[in-house]
Amino acid sequence: MAGGADAGAQGGLRADSGAQGEAGVCRLDTMSVGVTSVPRPADHLLLEITNQSGGTCRLTGFPAVRFDDTSRALPEAAGTRPQSVVTLAPGESGYAGLTTSAADAPADGVKATGLTVSLPGEDGRRSVDLPGDSVEVGRGAEVGYWQSDASDALIW
């Protein structure tokens, strides 16, 4: 497991604003956000963010995810860094995988009933409903980098 809590979760890939006309960085206030359970792999959730703005934007790095509004965000899953920054046209979605505990973690997790998400460089957070109203969170919980395909977000 790599990365730190807040500093790492707010970091990730940084794309410089380059040529004029290049898509800006996605902002949470122009996105819809949801999380769903997945049948496989075990102990994973899929975070989906959809561009509701009128323009194309870029998802950089990985989301800062907190269960039950804790002060520490989940660390990054370093092996999930994509080859390029995810670009979303209006209506398109990006995905990040969440693992709620390591495969070899003991069954001593805590029940989380809430989840908040923020994007790199933003102070605001968005509350997101958990599937089934709660999930068990244990040691080894991590969040992956943004991907353009849901199946890529779940390959760890």
N, C-alpha and C positions, 0 to 999 in steps of 0.2 A: 504494500500500500504506500503510495507516495503522496506528497503534498501536505500542506498544513490546513488548518481549519479555515478561518476566515480569509487570511491572506491568500492561500492557494485557491480557495473557492472563488475568490473575486478575480483571480488572474486568468491563467489559461492562455489560449492563443490571443495574440494582440495583432490586429490588422491595422496598419497605418492607413489614414485616409489619403489615397493616392490621387489618381487622375480625376479631373473634374467630371461629374456625372456618375462617379462610382457610387454604389449603394452605401447608405449610411448604416451605422450599427443599429440593430433592432432594439427597440425600447419596450419595456414591459407594459407600458400604458397603451400600446397599440397591438397587443397580443392577447389571444385567449390561451389559457393554460389548463391542462387536465392531466390526470394520472390514472392509469389502468393497471390491473393485475394481468399477468401473463401466465399461461400454463407452464412454459419452460423458457429459460432455466428457472429452477426453484429459487425462491427467496428474491425474486426480481420484480420490479415494477417498471412501467414504461411512462416516461414523462413526455407529453406532446405539447408543443407550442405552435400556434398558428398565427400567421401574419394577417391582422385585420386592418392594416393601414392601406393607404392607396398607392404605396410605392414599395419597391424592392428594398430589402434590408439584409444585413449580415448578422448571423449568430456567431459570436466569438467565444472561444473557450468552452467552459462548462457552467451549468447553472449552480448557484449557491442554494443548496437545499437544506432545510432544517426541519426535523421532526419535532412536533409540539413546541415550536417557536423557541427552541433552545438557542443559546448564544453562539454555539459552534456549528458551523456548516459541515456537511459531510465532506470528507477529503475526496480528491479526484482519483479516478481509476486510471492511472497513468497509461496503461496499454490501450486506451480507447481513443487516443488523439488521432483525428482524421488527417488525411493528406492535404486537405484544403478547408478553408472557412466555408461554412454552410450559408448559402445565399437563398433567401426566401422571397419569391414574388408574392403579390397579394393573394391570399387564400391558401398558400402553400404552408406545409408544416415541417418542423424539425423535431428531432427525437433525442432523448438522453435516457440511458438505462440507469436504474437505481438498484443496487443490491442492498437488501435489508439486513443481511448478515453474511459472514464468510461461511463457506460450505462446511468447514471444520470447526465452526464456533460452537461452544456449548449452548445448550438450550436455556440460557439465562437472560434472554432479552427482555425488553420492556415493551409494554403495549403503548403504541403511539396513536393518538386520535386526530392529530392535525399535521399539516405539511405546509411550509411556506417556501416560495421560490423567488429568487432575484437573479438578475442578469449581471454579468461582469461590469463594473464601473457604475452601477446604480445603487442608490441607498434604499429605494422602495422595495417592498416585498408583496407578494400576492399569495393569499391563502388559497389552498387547493384541497378539495374534498378527497379523502382517501377511499379507495374501493373497499366496500364492506364496513365503512366507518372507522376501522382501525387496522393496524398491521403490527406485527411483532418485529422489533428492531433490536439487533444484537451486535456483538463485536464484529468488525470487518465491514460495516455498512459503508458504501462508497457511491459516488455518482460519476457517470461517464461524460465524456465530451459530447457536444451536440453533433448529431449525424443527420444526413438528409434522408436516410432510409431507416424505418423502424427495426428491421431485422439486423442491420449493422449496429444499432444501439444496444442490442441484446447479446452480442457476441463478445464474451470476455474470456 
